[in-house]
Amino acid sequence: MISDTAANRMRLASAVVNASDMSDEQIISSLVSNYHLALDARYAIGNGVLFSTYIHPMAELTKTQLLSAIRQVSTLNKTFGTSYTSGELSFAVQPPPEERIEL
């Protein structure tokens, strides 16, 4: 967890995989997950690494939200390459046909 009280921001992050090791399918699946399968946690690439991450204002963060964030970041990391879900909520089991990308 990284925080900056002056900027009122916090970030939880967990390294998943080197971005250069990702297949095109994994990149697309991660992006689709950010819309359909992840609640507040997201996949993001920084410094050549894919992270599962959660970003939120510090002052407004409750204990319940923090515990949820930890679960989501951990689950998003663990499900990379399989279901790509944060485990908290899914907006669709599969993306609509127009969002499915054949590689």
Summary of the structure (lengths in Angstrom):
residues: 103
radius of gyration: 14.1
end to end distance: 35.1
largest distance: 44.7
contacts: 280
relative contact order: 0.23
helix: 34%
strand: 26%
